Amino acid sequence: MRGQVTGVRQGGGGGRRRWRERRARHRAVGRTPGAPTAGRRATATCQLTLLLMPDVAIVGAGPVGSALALALAGAGIDVVALDARARGATLRGDRSLALSHGARLIFERLSVWAPLAATPGAVTPIVRVDVSQAGGFGTAMLDAGDVGLPALGYVVSYLALQAALDAALERAGVDVRYGVSVERVDADPGRALVRQAGDATAIEARLAVVADGTGAGLAGIERARHDYGQVAVIGKVATARPHGGLAYERFTPDGPIALLPEGEHYGFVWTLEPRRAQEVLALPDDAFVACFASHFGRRRSDFLRAWGRKSFPLVMEFARPPVAARIVAIGNASQTLHPVAGQGFNVGLRDAWELKRVIAGTPREAIGARAMLDDYVARRRSDRWAGVAFTHGLVHLFGTDLPFVRWPRGIGLAMLDAVPPIKRTFTRAMLFGA
Ligand SMILES: Cc1cc2nc3c(=O)[nH]c(=O)nc-3n(C[C@H](O)[C@H](O)[C@H](O)COP(=O)(O)OP(=O)(O)OC[C@H]3O[C@@H](n4cnc5c(N)ncnc54)[C@H](O)[C@@H]3O)c2cc1C
């Protein structure tokens, strides 16, 4: 059985069925007449371990890990997912994610988009994006109509997305174990070993995928780290006029502000120097709203009230490469990006989708082997680097307010607005990634 080469797998949610069939075959072997010798018994035990070992163990069933688990199960791969959170709980309930059009297409393929979109207030389309800078010329307006789509992207509640993914995993019968905190992931030549806190017995799999949001406890994967020395202040703000799907990217002397339509209000991410962030956080609500509005000038002035302000230090982490023997890191465990460009989750979701394609195209015996890992790394290289370059570029070009940067920035915005091929290229990057 171990020697069977299955080739490219068929879709259709047969993972659990195939698992049960293999287990049944093993039981049948155990009942064959004639007792095995000790050596044959040992070989049989070893084969049994390999037989019952899941193809893939996913550490972290957050949005990225859950998407991978669903995709793999749909392709007939034996998968188990482990998450430290309790069933029904989420780690980042207060966060909204800006999803690209490409991310929507992936969730449609996973049958998650329709229930998510049907959840009241869960999905807000971004129809236009107004890009401008305070105290400088040059603006650009990106419009979904220009590319013939209903939306450039979507603001999605992390809470609602996780709930939709959890429900889809349950419907598909995927083995998700909640309340399991993984301490360490390593490997020996034949299998990955996923070690739980306080439990001596490791879960074995042909491949361990780490999607825990941090990459903590990963053996053998080096993560480069860049501290931007900046802080993201996030929160919500209500406006007098309805947003109508209009988002803003505003470059201000204090730092860039992303203002995203979210339900009936806006969510914002404002990148600031740490000292300025403290000042902004300490302002009473009314004073904060006035300060916030002053950075928008005439572009928008109808801010009414703000709430839910909090801050995060901004760092970029990048696994080089995101694989080690029998282990792959995906999502934020592979790359943690500055949120200014709203790319982090989208790149992570594409990690999951591409990994599923690689695994589904690999014979079962070769899952987790070096050739499969190398294939995955090669397929993800350009998109991961593009995500970093795009985000880094925005932070450095638009995150600084030196006078000599305002000019090229203004020219860049004017060209973005006026030159259709540039606009199309930029819009396409927003819609689908690199
Ligand atoms: C302020 C801010 C705003 C952002 N805005 C955007 C945006 O607009 N668009 C965008 O694309 N991205 C955005 N991001 C990034 C986005 O939040 C992440 O890319 C996304 O959450 C990553 O998903 P993930 O599944 O990889 O990790 P996570 O969301 O961190 O999920 C990890 C999961 O692993 C589980 N876990 C953790 N440790 C263990 C363990 N030891 N054992 C078992 N399970 C474990 C957790 O319980 C959790 O369920 C933003 C980030 C920040 C900080």
PDBQT file of the ligand as one rigid body, heavy atoms in Angstrom, charges set to zero:
ROOT
HETATM    1  C1  LIG A 501      -3.370  45.828  12.593  1.00  0.00    +0.000 C 
HETATM    2  C2  LIG A 501      -3.376  44.797  11.514  1.00  0.00    +0.000 A 
HETATM    3  C3  LIG A 501      -4.223  44.960  10.421  1.00  0.00    +0.000 A 
HETATM    4  C4  LIG A 501      -4.204  44.029   9.392  1.00  0.00    +0.000 A 
HETATM    5  N1  LIG A 501      -4.983  44.246   8.306  1.00  0.00    +0.000 NA
HETATM    6  C5  LIG A 501      -4.907  43.400   7.249  1.00  0.00    +0.000 A 
HETATM    7  C6  LIG A 501      -5.672  43.639   6.047  1.00  0.00    +0.000 A 
HETATM    8  O1  LIG A 501      -6.404  44.606   5.923  1.00  0.00    +0.000 OA
HETATM    9  N2  LIG A 501      -5.550  42.744   5.027  1.00  0.00    +0.000 N 
HETATM   10  C7  LIG A 501      -4.737  41.653   5.109  1.00  0.00    +0.000 A 
HETATM   11  O2  LIG A 501      -4.635  40.907   4.124  1.00  0.00    +0.000 OA
HETATM   12  N3  LIG A 501      -4.020  41.383   6.230  1.00  0.00    +0.000 NA
HETATM   13  C8  LIG A 501      -4.080  42.230   7.297  1.00  0.00    +0.000 A 
HETATM   14  N4  LIG A 501      -3.346  41.981   8.423  1.00  0.00    +0.000 N 
HETATM   15  C9  LIG A 501      -2.613  40.719   8.514  1.00  0.00    +0.000 C 
HETATM   16  C10 LIG A 501      -3.562  39.570   8.868  1.00  0.00    +0.000 C 
HETATM   17  O3  LIG A 501      -4.188  39.800  10.109  1.00  0.00    +0.000 OA
HETATM   18  C11 LIG A 501      -2.784  38.273   8.900  1.00  0.00    +0.000 C 
HETATM   19  O4  LIG A 501      -2.112  38.138   7.669  1.00  0.00    +0.000 OA
HETATM   20  C12 LIG A 501      -3.692  37.054   9.088  1.00  0.00    +0.000 C 
HETATM   21  O5  LIG A 501      -4.389  37.121  10.302  1.00  0.00    +0.000 OA
HETATM   22  C13 LIG A 501      -2.808  35.822   9.070  1.00  0.00    +0.000 C 
HETATM   23  O6  LIG A 501      -3.596  34.675   9.159  1.00  0.00    +0.000 OA
HETATM   24  P1  LIG A 501      -2.961  33.331   9.711  1.00  0.00    +0.000 P 
HETATM   25  O7  LIG A 501      -4.054  32.308   9.618  1.00  0.00    +0.000 OA
HETATM   26  O8  LIG A 501      -1.652  33.076   9.057  1.00  0.00    +0.000 OA
HETATM   27  O9  LIG A 501      -2.583  33.624  11.254  1.00  0.00    +0.000 OA
HETATM   28  P2  LIG A 501      -3.523  34.040  12.458  1.00  0.00    +0.000 P 
HETATM   29  O10 LIG A 501      -4.671  34.840  12.018  1.00  0.00    +0.000 OA
HETATM   30  O11 LIG A 501      -2.597  34.624  13.477  1.00  0.00    +0.000 OA
HETATM   31  O12 LIG A 501      -4.076  32.628  13.012  1.00  0.00    +0.000 OA
HETATM   32  C14 LIG A 501      -3.202  31.690  13.633  1.00  0.00    +0.000 C 
HETATM   33  C15 LIG A 501      -4.023  30.553  14.263  1.00  0.00    +0.000 C 
HETATM   34  O13 LIG A 501      -3.074  29.645  14.851  1.00  0.00    +0.000 OA
HETATM   35  C16 LIG A 501      -3.477  29.311  16.175  1.00  0.00    +0.000 C 
HETATM   36  N5  LIG A 501      -2.260  29.075  16.967  1.00  0.00    +0.000 N 
HETATM   37  C17 LIG A 501      -1.327  29.979  17.323  1.00  0.00    +0.000 A 
HETATM   38  N6  LIG A 501      -0.355  29.387  18.035  1.00  0.00    +0.000 NA
HETATM   39  C18 LIG A 501      -0.683  28.061  18.130  1.00  0.00    +0.000 A 
HETATM   40  C19 LIG A 501      -0.071  26.942  18.747  1.00  0.00    +0.000 A 
HETATM   41  N7  LIG A 501       1.073  27.041  19.407  1.00  0.00    +0.000 N 
HETATM   42  N8  LIG A 501      -0.673  25.735  18.670  1.00  0.00    +0.000 NA
HETATM   43  C20 LIG A 501      -1.862  25.595  17.990  1.00  0.00    +0.000 A 
HETATM   44  N9  LIG A 501      -2.485  26.654  17.384  1.00  0.00    +0.000 NA
HETATM   45  C21 LIG A 501      -1.900  27.864  17.456  1.00  0.00    +0.000 A 
HETATM   46  C22 LIG A 501      -4.258  30.523  16.653  1.00  0.00    +0.000 C 
HETATM   47  O14 LIG A 501      -5.191  30.158  17.675  1.00  0.00    +0.000 OA
HETATM   48  C23 LIG A 501      -4.943  31.007  15.367  1.00  0.00    +0.000 C 
HETATM   49  O15 LIG A 501      -6.224  30.434  15.203  1.00  0.00    +0.000 OA
HETATM   50  C24 LIG A 501      -3.339  42.894   9.464  1.00  0.00    +0.000 A 
HETATM   51  C25 LIG A 501      -2.520  42.729  10.573  1.00  0.00    +0.000 A 
HETATM   52  C26 LIG A 501      -2.516  43.688  11.575  1.00  0.00    +0.000 A 
HETATM   53  C27 LIG A 501      -1.569  43.518  12.743  1.00  0.00    +0.000 C 
ENDROOT
TORSDOF 0
